[in-house]
Amino acid sequence: MGLVIVFSVLLTLRSVINVFVYPLILVGAVTVALLPLGTCLPILCFLLPFANIIKISPGQISLFTVFFAIYVLRIIFKTGRLNRMFLLTAFIFAGYCLAFSGPEKIIVIVTMVCGFTMLREATESDDYDYRHVLYAFCFGIIISSCLGMLREQLPIIESFSKDGMHKIGHEEYAARFVGLNINPNYYTMDISVALSCLVTTICTHKMKPIEMILFVVLAVFGLMSVSKSFLLVLVVMVVILLLNSLRRGGTAFFKLSFVLILAGVLILTFAKEAVETYMLRLNEDPSSDLSSITTGRTDIWFEYIKTTLKNVKTLFFGAGLGMQLERAPHNTYLEMVYYIGAVGVVLYLFVFKSSIAIKKFPKNIIYYVPILIILIRFMGIGMFIQDTLWYYMVIICLLLKEANKFTKFKYKE
């Protein structure tokens, strides 16, 4: 928490005066280089939502990548961590991608291998605390979102990130809040992962006020993005919470109902315009027009499916990492097949399996809610080569790993 406070102050100062980016980068690099690995991961998760402003000027690569690189290098040089099977599968996958994507994609390939390495370390070592990582990620999203709300008063923030605009009808436009991100879909993806992990934690433990507060605040920020896919997964998560509270008894249901009413008040107070925009978006989507319901995504999907099936090379070996048609796929599953082909997908799954060092998976299906939420969101967003994907996977895997340590509570309402 002390480190979170220090970085919050530095990030706020950086939002006001550009020169503070240098002490921010220095402190970040020293922290990741010297502190225990178990402390570095929560700090990285906290800084992840700020990645777009951890750079010298707009348009440059985020120096958050440097923090990530230092962290992975420490893992690599730490003895007794990476086993031979993981190294072999990672090497084969990297070689495959290099052969069919070309040397110009070397940074993307190295980043993916680094992501697998981080996943292996987090699931193999006992140095990581799931709640520290989750809470740090939640606080990072919330604080970065607060700075995003003040972008009109903070010219530096406005130069790095601007709210998205959604066209409604012929002449009307509505703002879509993005925090410090540059895309409302990626912004709500962060929130979706954090919320789904909170849902699992709430459902498997005694309800903690801090977790419900985080859930409400993150849900309000997510709704401000006016994302239909986020609204869908939020409804799913609320239903899961309601069913779980009914199972626990009347008192738990009353507490959750009170929290949801409070959330409704906050939404109408801080996100009233977003609610009105949701109503306009939903009303303009004819139930018989699939393309309109998916905001034109189905047209893009069919275009990628046709292109992939027509070309045998693309179907089996892919068109290359990052190589897309006129428009992005907006679908992680199609993106995987189009980028690396069926053979590449198989290799990717082998590396993914070898990077997961969890020996025993929980039997309770509630622990797999975050995976369900991610699978739903993957239908409308391309995450295959996004760096944030690895942090999502690490948080979820730590949750699954922590399930073996959880104490079974009996609630007497």
N, C-alpha and C positions, 0 to 999 in steps of 0.2 A: 504493500500500500504506500510505503514511503517513496518507492521508485515511481509509482503511478502519479503521486503528487508532484514530484520533481519534474517528470516529463510533461505533466499537464501545465505547469507554470511555464516551462520552456516553449511548449507548443503555442500557448496563448501569447507569449511575448513575440514569438516568431510570426504570429498572425497580425501583430501590430507594427513591428519593426523588422524589416527584411534581414538585417544584420544578425539577428538572433538565430538564424538558420545554422550558423557555424558552430556556436556552442551546443546547439541541439544535436548536430551530427557528431561532434566530438564526444559528448556525453553518451550518446547512443552507441557509438563504436566501442568506447572503453567499457561500457556496461556489458555488451555482448561478448567482448573479448576476455574479460577478467572474471566476471561473476560465474557461479555454478550454472551448468546447463539447465538444471531444473528451474532456475530463476530467469534465465534468458528467454525461454519459450513464452511465459506469461507476458513479459515485456514486449516481445515481438507481436503477440496477439493484440496487446493494447495499442501498439503503434500502427498496426495494419490499417485501420480506417483512416489514419492520417497520412498514408503513403503518398497521396497526391500532392501534399504540401511539403514533404520532406525532400525538397529539391531546391537548387539555387534559383532557378527561374522556370516559368511555364514552358512546356515542350521538351524539357530535358528528362532523362531517365531518373526515376525516383531513387534517392540514395538509401531508401529503406532496403533496396536490393543488396547494398553493401553489408548492412547488418545481417541479413539472411545468409550471405556468403561467408561471413566470419563465423557465424554459428555452425554452419555445415562443415566448414574446414576444421573446426574444433572437434566435431563428431568424427570426422574421417581420421584425424590424428590421435583420437582416443583409442587406446589399445583394447582389444577384446570385445569390440562392439559389432562390427559388420561381418557377418558370416559369409562363407564362400558361395553358397547358393544365391544369396542376394546379390553379391558382386557379379557373379556370372550372368544372371538374368538381366541385371541392369546394364552390363556391358553389351550383351547381345542386342537388347532393345535400343540402346544408344547407337550402336553400329548400324542397325536396320534403319533407324530414322535418318541417320547421316547419309546413308546410301540413297534413300529415296526422296529426301527433302533437300539435300545439298548442304555444303559447308556454311552457306549464308544463314542457316537456321541453327547454328551451333549454340547460340545463347539460349534459345528455346529448349534445345535438347539437354544442355547442361542444367538448366533450371528444373526440368522435369526429373532428372536423376537426383538432383539435390533435394527435391520434394520427397522422392521415395526414401532417400537417406534420412531425412528428418522424421518421416513416418516410422522407419525401422527403429531409430533411436528412441522415440517417444513410447513405442509399444514394448520395447525390450527392457528399458531401464525402469527402475522403481523410483527415480528421482523426481518424477513429475506429479504434481497435485492437480487433479482434474478441476476442482472448484477454483483454484487460483487461476488457472488458464481461462476457464469460462467467465469468471467474474471480470478478469482483466479485459477480455474481449468485449464484454457487455459495456464496461465503463468506457472503453475506447470508442465504441460506436456512439454512446450517449454524449460524451464530451465533444467529439468531432461534429456531431449533429448540432449541438448547441452553438458551436463556432460557425457552422454552416448557416444557422438561422440569423446570425449577426453579420453576414457577408456584406450587407449594404453599409454597415458601419466600419467594416474592415476591408479596405480596398485590396490589400494583399490577397486575402481569401478570394475575393471576387475575381482576381486575375487568374487564379488557379482552377476555380470551380464555379459553375453557374447552374441554377436550376434548369431542368429540362422543360420543354414546352410541348403540350399536346394539343393538336388541332381538333376542335369540336365543331362539326358543321362546316360552313364555308368561310366564316370570318372570325369565329371565336377561338381563343386560345386559353389554355389553363396551365398554370405552373405546376411542375412536378418536382417535389423536394428531393435532393440527392445528397444531403449532408455535405461532406467534402469530396464526394465521389464525382464522377463525370457522367454517370449513367444511372437512372433510377432502378433499372433491373439488377445491376451489380450491387447497388446500395441495399436494396431489399433482400438480396441473396445473403449478405452478411447478417441482416436482422433475422431472416428466416432460420438460419443455422443456430444463432444464439437463442431464439425463442424456442425452437424445437428441443434443444438441450435443456433449457429451463423447464419445459413441460415434463420431460422425462424425470428430471431431478425432483420436481414438485410431486409427481405421481408416485415416486418410489420412496419418498421421505416425508417426514412431517413437514407441513407447509411452513416455510420461513418467510417472514415479512420482506426481507431484502430481495428474495427471488420473485415474489409477486410484484414488488415495486419495479424491479427491472423488467419484468414481463409487460407491465402496463405501459411504462415509458417507451420501451422499444416498439410495442405495438402501435402507439400513437405516431411515433416517427415513421414507422413503416407505412401506415395509412396515408401519411402526408405525401407519399410518393405517387399516389393514385395508380398503383399497379394492380391490375386485375388478378394476376397470378399470385401476388402476395395476399390479396384479399381471400382468395380460395384457400391457401394453406393456413391462413390465420383462422378461418372458420373451422377447418379441420382440427386445428390445435385447441380451439376453445371447446369444441364438442368433446374432444378427448378429456380435457380438464373437467368438464361437467359430468361426464360418465364416471370418471374416477372419484369425484366428490360424492356422487350418489352412492357409489360402492362403499365409501368410507362412513357414510351416515349423514344425518341431518345437519349437524354442526358444521361439518366440512363444506357441505353444499351451501349453507347460509354464508359462510366466510367467502367462498368463491363468488357467490352472487353479489355480495357487497363490493368485492374487488371489481367485478365486471361493470357494476353500476357506476363506480367511481371512474373506471376507464371510459365509460360512455360520456360522463360529464367532461372529462379532460379532452376527449375527442371533439365534442361539440364546442369546447372552449378554444382549443388550439388548432384544430384541424377541420373546422366547419366548412371552409372552402373546398377542402379535399373531399369531404363527404358529398357536397353538392356536385363536384366534378365526377365522382363515382356514379352518382345517379344519372348524370348526363351521358357518361360513357356506356353504362348498362342499357339505358333507354335507346341509344342510337344503334345498338347491335341487334339486328333482326335475328330471331331464333333459328331461322332457316338458312342464314348466311354464315357458314363456318369460317370463311375468310375474315369477315367482319368481327366475329366473336374472338378470333385469335389475333386480331389487329394485323391481318395480312400475312401471318406466319405460315399458314397452310400452303399458300401459293409458293412461298420460298421453299418449304419442305419438299413439295412435289418436284420443284425444279432440281433440287439436289438429288432426290431419289432417281429421277429420270437420267440425269447426267452420270450418276454413279453406275447405274445398271447398264447403260449403253457402252461404257468403257471398261473392258475386262481388267486392264492395268489398274485403273482407279479403284475398282471393286476389290481387288485382292491386295494391292500394294499402296493404294492411296495416291492423292494428287500432291501430297507434300504438306508438312506442317505450316499452318497459316495461309495456305493457298485456298482462296475462296472464289466463288462466282461473283456476279455483280453486287450481290448483297450477302451479308453474313448469314450463316445457317440458322441462327436463333434456335438451335436445338443441339444439345451436347451429344446425343446419341448419333445423329446424322453427321455431326462435326467429326467425331472419332473415326467413323467409317470412311468419310470423304478424305480426311487428312492422312490417315495411315493405313487404310484398307483392312480387309478381314484378317490378313496375316498379322498386321501390326496390332490389331485389337487383341488377338490371342496372346501375343508377346506382352502387351501392356498388362493384361490380366495376370499373366504369370509373374511379372515383376511386382505387381500390386500384392499378389498372394504372398510372395517371398518377403515383402517388406512389412507384413503384419505379423508381429511376434506374439500375438495374444494366444495363450495356450487353451483357454477355456472361455467360450462365449456364453453370455447369459441366456436362459431359457425364456424369461419373461419378455413377451413381445413389446412391452412398453418401451424397452430400451432401444428398439429399432425405429421409434418415431422419427428421430432426426434423419435416418436413412430414407424413410418414406417421403419426408418433406423434400429432401434433396432430389429424389427421383422424380417427384412431381414437378419441381422447379426446372429440372434439366430439360423438360419438354419444351420450354419456351425461352431458354437462354443458353448461349454457348460458353461453357466453362472449361473445355478440355485443356487449353493451354494457358489458362489464367493462373497466375501465381497464388491467388487466394484459395484456390481449390485445395491446396495441400494443407492449409491451416484448418479448413473445414474438416478434412479427413482426420487430422491429428486430434482435434477436439472430440470428434465422435468416437474415435478409437480409444481415447483416454476414458471416455464415458463407459464404453463397453468393458474396458479393462478394470475400471473402478467398480463395476458391478460385482465383481468377485469379492470385493472388500466390504461392500455395503452390509450393514446390519439390518436384519429383517425386523421391521417395527410392526406391532399390533396396536391398531388405533382403537381406543375405547371412547367413543363419543358419548 
